[in-house]
Amino acid sequence: MSGYAGKMLKIDLSDGHIETLDTDMDMARNYLGGSGFCTALLSKLDWGINPLSPGNCLVFAVGPLTGAPAAFCSRYVVAAKSPLTGIWGEAHASGYWGPELKRAGWDAIIVEGAADRPVYLDVEDGQVEIRDAEDLWGRDTLETEKILCERHQGKRLRVLTIGPAGEKLSHLACIINDSARAAGRTGLGAVMGSKKLKAITVRGTLGYKMADEDGFKELMKKLNKTIRQAPAREALHRYGTDGAMMGLYEKGDVPIKNWMLGAWEEGVKKVSGQTMAETILTHTYSCRSCLVGCGRVVEVKEGRYAMSGIGPEYEAAAGFGPNLLNDNLESIAKANDLCNRYGIDTISTSEVIAFAMECYEKGLLNKSNTDHLELTWGNHAAIVDLVRKMGEREGFGAVLADGLRKAAERIGSGSEDFCLDVKGLPPPLHDPRGFSSWAVAYATSPRGACHIYAPTYWLERGLTFPELGYDTPLDRFAAEGKGTWTKVFQDFCEVLESLVVCKFSLYADLRGPDFTEMLRLATGWDIELDGLLQAGERISNMKRVILNRLGMTRKDDKLPERMKTPLTEGGSEGHVPNLELMLDEYYQARGWDENGVPTHKKLRSLGIIVKS
């Protein structure tokens, strides 16, 4: 079966039953893989369940391009009902684990039920064994990976695991693979923890089957040349994603002091990728087959923040930096390292700390109820200590460990007014006041405020997408056209997350026709870009159907008031996004009614049958 392994693994941890399913090729045609497979499989879930109950289903999926001998083809997708938001939960990660799962003979792993003791799954070449993990429970992610690699000595092993935060059911818990690649958002590490599933090890020798191997190799010779010559490639390699920090700051895209300020230039500069490269960076690393190498490896040689390991990317640097008024790069590296080890999402963790600091500033908290931590803005020692407490669910850290909304409930006293989230998910560190398309992208993303579902601001920053009908950039402050653009780009990004390929490929000047040709050579399918975009639209609409089942409509497609309040300084001074205008345009482009519900006509056109 070209492009696909042809098998899915279904495991019920409650009774240890293991079942092998044939990959449904009709589902593959309609939903492609990755995010699409997760959507199709979870559309059958009883969405009224408790996310941490055995009834929640956790799906790991790869796509037809995962594991192909090509740059950017190293990702996987994981999804379930989110403990953090109570709605659609989805996260993505790159590295080596996803391709290894394909090499081991699987397109997806479906995990149901819950074990009565800690276990891990050992997957190898079409076989799986449920193994005891009692000795791994309580260990951090790096320790766990090291132990498992030693245990299976002599075999190339890729490890996906949770840390102590997932074991303790923190709603911020993420899933870590390959030491520091994080499937970070929506708390899916807690779902693994609730199932007593500590880790999944994979190793495979089955290779990657494609329809036209010689043709694929020739195509990649051409595309690799394009990638190497892309101007953004060198910047990403040299400075990582954090290299964009100053450029984004100048446009008003970097949140400062819990989204309250618009200017803090010297502080932002101190935590930029350029400063990292000049100070603590030791070398870079790449995901499987990648020609970019945006990963950072850093070292803080001495002091309270001493560490050596994977360095922060833009989101962690901005979240633990400017949004907390913290200009100490070494402390940010330490906070990032702790998040990786405990297995907690850097975005949500830093955002809830910003919330706590604002509570402290406004007198809703004091040292008597923060374990004597002085949560003043920029207090980097307190920030690092609080990350540790959140990872351990210890003391005041336990108050924050389940995210913004739970923290606001526990603190009360009007703290809800500066609890900034969309559908329960704290936003990434990009400000809709700087690039207005973020407003409608955040408001309509099925998992809550998200920069991965569709990084729409790329068109406002200068990238163009002629194959999608956009050969010139859009004005970053304008509202007109943003709803339609967001719809188009969301569908395209669903295609990328279902094939599954890294979106940084777009920075390397790859575009829709390139992926269409890669898919044709991998699978033998004769499919045009329009056909792929229809699959992306089908996935987008199916996720919206799931949200509608949970009662989500236009009333939930909104932003926090602070993001609609103009800043008085900085790169977005005086500007706010006109979300309502963009939503009207978005719904019309989608074929949804004015309340944000897909019409029966739209669903029928996509082959989606919804039982009333």
N, C-alpha and C positions, 0 to 999 in steps of 0.2 A: 504494500500500500504506500505509494509514493507521497512523501511529505508528512505522513502521519505514521505513528507507531502501530495504530490499528487496535489498540487495547486500552481499556480503562480499568483501574483498580478500585474496587469498592470494599470498604472495611467497616464492620460494625464492632467497635471496641467494647461494647457491652457484653457480647458473647464470644468475641474473637472470630466471628465468621468472616471469611475472606472470599470474595467473588471476583471473577474476571468477566468484564463486559466487552463486547465488540464495540469499537467506536462507530457510532451511527453516522454513516456518510451523508445521509440527508441532513442531519444536524450540522455536519461539517460544512456542507455547501451553504447552508442558511446562516450559520453562526461562526464559521471559520475555525475557531479555537480560542484558547486563552480566555479573555474577558467574555467572549461570546459563548463559549462552552459553560463557563460559570453561570452566565445569565440563563441559558436554556435549562441547565440542570436544576438551578435553584428556583426557577419560576414555579416549580411544583411544590416547593416548601410551604409548610403551614407557617405563614409569617406572623401569626399571633403568639408564637412560642417565646419563651424566655431565651435570650441569646446564649445564656450560660447553662442551659439545660441540655441533657443528652439528645433532645430532639433537634437541636440545631445541627445543620449539616455544613461541613467545611470542605471546600473544593479547591484543590490545587490543579492548575491547568497550564499546558503549554500549547503552542500553535504550530501550524505547518512549516513555519520558517525557524522555529526554535531549534537550535543545534545545527542549522545549516552552516557550511563552511564559508561564513560571510561575517563581515563586521555588523554589529548592532543586533545580532540574532541570539541573544543570551538571556532573555527575560522569561519570567513566569508570572502568573496571576493567581491570587488566592482570594476567595470570597466566602461570605457567610452573612447571617444577620448580625449586625454590629452591636456589641455590648455598650459602646460609647454613645451611639446615636439612636439605637433601636430601629434603624432602617437598613437599607442596602449597605453592606460593608464590603469593601474591596481594597486590595493593596497590591503593589507590584514591586518586583525587585529584579536585579540583574545579577551578574556574576557567572557561576559555573553550575549551580544546582539544577536550573531548568534544563539546559542542554543534556546534563547527565541523566535526568529523568527520561528524556526522549531516547537516549542511547540505551537505557535499561529496558526500553520496550513499552513505555506508557505515555498516553496523551493526557491523562488526568488521574488524580487520586481523590476519591470521594470518601470522606471520613464521617461516619455516623456514630451515635451512641457515646458512651464514656466508660473508660476502664475503671476498675476499682482500686488500682494501684498505678504508680508511674510506669509508663512503657515508652518504647520508641519503635519505630518501624524501620526495618532493615530491608531495603529493596535492591535486588540485583538481577539483571537480565531476565525479566519476566517472572521473577519469584519474589515473595515477600514473607517476612517473618516478624511476628510481634515479640519483642524482647523486653526483658525487665530493665527498668531504668531507675530503680530505687536509689542506687548509688550516685545517680546524676542529679536527682532532685535537690534543689537548693544551690546548685552550682551556676555560675554565670555562663554566658554564651561561649566565650572563648575557652573557658575550662572544659565545657561540655564537648566542644569540637575537638579539642586536643585529646581528651580521653577516648572519644570514639575512634579517632584516627589511629591511636595507639592500639586500641582493642582489635581493630580490623587491620592489623599491620600487614604490609605487603600488598594491600589492595588500594587502588586509587579510590578515594572516598570523598564525597561531597556531602556536607552536613547542613541541615536546616534545623534550627532549634529556637526554643524560648529561653528566657532567663528567669530570675526570681520574680520579676514583676508579673510575668504571665502565669507562673505557678500560684501567685497570690491574687490572681484575678483582677489586677489593675486594669481599668478600662482604657488605659493608655498603652497597654502592652502591645509590642510588635513582634514580628518574627524575623530572626536574623539568619542569613545564610552566608557561607564563605567568609566568616569572621566579622564582617561589618556591612554587608549589603542588607538593607532593611526593607521588608514589606511593612511599611511603617504605620499607615494610618488606619483608623476606625477600630482599633483594639482587638484585632484578630488573634494576637498572642494570648489573650485571655480565653478565647474560645479553645485554643489548644490546651491551655491550662485546665479549663473545666473538664476536658476530656482525658486529663492526666496523660496527655501526649507530649512528651518532652522534646522529641526530635524525630526527624526522618532522615536517614542516611540513604544515599543512592550511589550506585556505581553500575556502569554498563559498558558492554563491548559490542553491542548490536549495530552500532553505526547509525548513519542517517541515510535513508533510502530516498532517491529522487528520480524523477521521470527522465531527465536529460542532464546527466552529470557533466558531460563535456560542455554543453551549452551553458550550464550554470557557471562553470569555471571561467569560460570566456567572458560572460557578463560581469563576473566579479573582477576580472582584470581591469575592465573599463571603469567600473564603479569605484574600485580602490584608488584609481588615479584621480577620480573626481574628489574622493574623500581627502586624499593627501593634499590636494591643491586648495581645498576650501579654507578661506581666511579664518573662519571661526575655529577650525581644528587646532591650529597652533596655540591660540589663546586658551582654549579649553585644556590642552595638554600642559601648558606652562603654568596656568593659574587656577585651573579647576573651575567649577561653577561659581565659586566665590569671587572669581576674577571679574564678574559682572557687577559687583557690589557698587562701585563708584558711579558707573554709568547709570545704573538703576536709581541710585540716590539722586542724581542730577535731574531725573525725570519725576521725582516724587513718588517712587515706587517702593521705597524701603520704609517700613513702619518704624516709628521712633517713640519710645516711652508709651507703650501700649496704645499705639496708633494716635497719640495726641499731638505730636510735634511734627514739623515739616523740615527742620534744619538741625543738623548736628554733624557738620562736615568732618571735623578733625577726628571725632570719635569713630565715624564710619570708616575713614581711611585707615585707622589703626587695626581694623579687623578685616580688611579686604584680602582678597586672594593674592594681590601683589605683595602686601606686607607679610602674609604667611610664607610666600616663596622666599622672601628676604630674611626670614627669621627662623621659623621652626620646621619648615619643610625639609625632609630628608630625601624622598624620592616619590615617584608616582607609580600607579598601578592601573591595570586595564581589566575589564571584564573579558570573557572568552572571545577571542578573535577580533577584539576591538582595535582599531587603528588610531584611536584618540588618546586614551589613557587619562581620563579626567580625575581619577581617584587620587587622593592625597595620603601620604604617609608622613607623620610628623613626630617630632620628639621634643619634649620639654625636659631638659637634662636634670634640673634640680628644683628644690622648693616644694611648696605644698601642692603644686599642680604637676609635679613630675609624672610623665607618662611617655609611652612610646607605642604608636599604633596608628590606626586609621584616623585621618584628620577630618575636620568639619567641612561639609559642603555649604552652599550658599544658605539654605534654609536654617541650618543649625547656627551658622555664623551670624545671620541677621536676627534670629530668634533669641539667642543667648547674648547677643551683642547690642545693637542699636535699640531694639524694642525693650531692653531692660536698662538702657543707658550704661551699658558695660563696654568699655573699650580695652579690656584686658584680654588679649588674644589667647594667652596661655590658659586662662580659666575657661575660655570657650572650648579649647581643645580637650580639657579635662572633663567638662560637662558632657561633651559629645562622646568621649570614651566611656563615661559612666552609663550613658543612655544605651550605647551598644552592648555593654556588658550586662546590664540589668534587663535589656530588651524593652525599652520604652521609646515611644515616638518623640523625636527631637522637636518637631513642630508643636505638637499639643503640650508637651512638657514645658517648653519655654513660654508658650502662651498662658498657661495656667499660672506660671510663676509671675508673669507680668500682671495678671489679674490680682494675685496675692500682694504684689508690691503696691498696686494702686489701692487696695483695701487698707494696707498699712499706712500709706500716705494720708488717706482720708480718715484714719482713726478707727476703722472697723476692726482692725487687728492691732495687737501690740505684743511686746516680747513675752508677756505672760501666757499668750496662747499660740506662739509660734516656736515653742521650744527654745526661747531666748534668742532666736535669730533676729537680727536687726534687718528687716526687709526694706531697706532704703534703696532707692534707685542707684544702680551701678555697684552695689556691694557684692563684688564677685565671689568673695569667700562664702557669703550666705547663699548665693546662687548655687555654687557647687555642693555645699552641704545639703541644700534642699533637694537637689537632684538625687543625692544618695538616699535621703529619707523617703522620697517618693518611690524610688526603686525598691526599697525595703518595706514599703508601706508602714513606716515607723513614725509615731508621734504626729506632728503637724503634716508630715508627708502623706499620711493616710487620708487627711482631709482633702488633699489635692489629687490623690492617686486615681480618681475616677473621672477626672476631667472638669471642665469649666462649670457645666450646669450643676453637677453634684456638689462641687465646691461652693457655688453660690447658694445652693439650698442649705448647706451646712453652716455657712457663715452668716447668711441672711443680711438683715439691716440695710437693705437696698442695694446690696452688691450686684444684684442682677442687672443693674443699669450699665455696668461696664463689664459684663460677661459677653464677650464678642465671639459669636459663632454663627454658622448657618446650618440649620437642621441638626444642631448638636455638635458639629465638627468645627473646631477652631480653624480660622483661615490660614493658608500659607502666608509667607512673608512678602506679599505683593499687594500694593494698595490700589483699589479701583479708582481712587482720585487721581492717580498718575496715568493709568491706562483704563479708560472707561469700560472696555469690553470685559474686564475682570468682573464687573458688577453682574452682568447677566450670566457669565460663565459660572461664577460662584453660586448665584441664586438658583440655577437650574441643574447643577451637577447632582447626580443621583445619590452620591455619598456625602453631600454637604460641601462646604467651601473647599475647592480643589484646584490645583494648578496642573495636575496630571491629566485629568479628564479632557481638558482642552486648553493648552497654553495660548489662548487667543491673542494675547498681547504681542506675540511674535509678528503679526501683520502690522501692528502699530509701531513696532521697533524697526521695521525695514525689510523683514523677510517677505517674499511674495510667493504666491501659489497659483501660477497661471492655469494649471490643470484643474483647479477648483473654481476658476473664474475670477481670481484676484491677482492681477499682474501689477498693481500699484498698492503701496501701503495706505492704510486708513488713518485719518486724523485721530490722535490718541484721546482727545477730549470730546469728540463728536459722539452723539448718540445714534444718529441715523445710520443704518446699515449694519450696526453691531449685532442686532438680534439675528438677522439672516446669516451673517458671518459666523456667529457662534454656533448656530445649528449645523452649518456646513462643516465647520472644523471639528465639532464634537463627533459627527458621524465618521469623519476621516480618522480621527484619533481612536475611535472604537475599532476601526479596521487595523490600525497599527498595534493596538493592545490585544488584538485577537490573532494576528499573524504569528507570533508576537515579536515586535521589533522595538528597539529603543528610539524614542522621539528625538534624541540628539542627532539621529541620522539626518533630520531636516536641517540642522545647523551645518551638516557636512554636505549640503546641497543635493541630497537625494530627494526625490519627489514621487508622487503617485505612480506614474508610469514605470518607474524603477521597481517598485514593490509588486506591481502587477506582473511584470516580466519575471521577477524572482519567483513569484507564486506559480506562474505557468510552467517554468522549467522544473520547479520542485515537485509539483503535483500532476502536471500534464493537463490541467484544466485550461480551457480556452475561455478566459473571463476578462472582461474589460474593466476599467476603473469604475465606470458607472455601476457595474454589478457589485463590485466591492463596496462602493458607497451605499448601495441599497442594503447590503448586509449590515453595515455600520448603523444605518438608520433603523433597521429592524432591532438591533441590540439596544439602541438608545430608547426606542419606544417600549420594548419589553421591560426595561428597567423602570420606566415611568409608570407602566401598568402596576408593577410591584409597589411603587411608592403610593399610587392611587389607592391600592388595596389597604395601605396603612393609614389612609386618611390625608395624605399629602396632596395639596392642590396649590393654587396661586397664593393663598394666604401664607404658605410656607416658603415660597420663592422670594425671599427677602434678604436684606442686608441689615447688620446692626446699625443703629442710628449714627454712631460715631463715623462710620464709613460714608455717610451721606452728609456729614458736616464739613464745610470747607476749612482747609488749613490756612493760616495767615502768613505763612512763609514757605519757602522751599519750591521744589520743581513743579508742584501741582497747586500752588497758591490760588485760592479763590474758586477752584473747580470742584464740582461734585458730579457723579454720574446720574443721568436721568433714567433710572431703572425701569420705571413704569412704561416709558415709551419703548425701551428696548424689549421689555417683556411682551408687549403687544405685538411687536414685529416678530419676535421669536416664536410665539405661539402660532401666528399666522403662517410663518415659514414651515413650522413643524406639522401643520394640519391638526392642531389641537384647538379645543374651544377656549373661550375667554377665561375659563377657570383653570386652564392648564391640564385638561384631560384629553387624551387622544380620542379623536372621533372614530366611530365605527368604520367609516369609510377609509380613514388612514390605516387603521389596523388591518382591515381586510386586504388593502393593497399590498401590505407587507406579509400577508399570510399568517397573521397573529389572530388566533381565536381565543376570545376571552369569555369565559362562562359567567353569565349574570347571576 
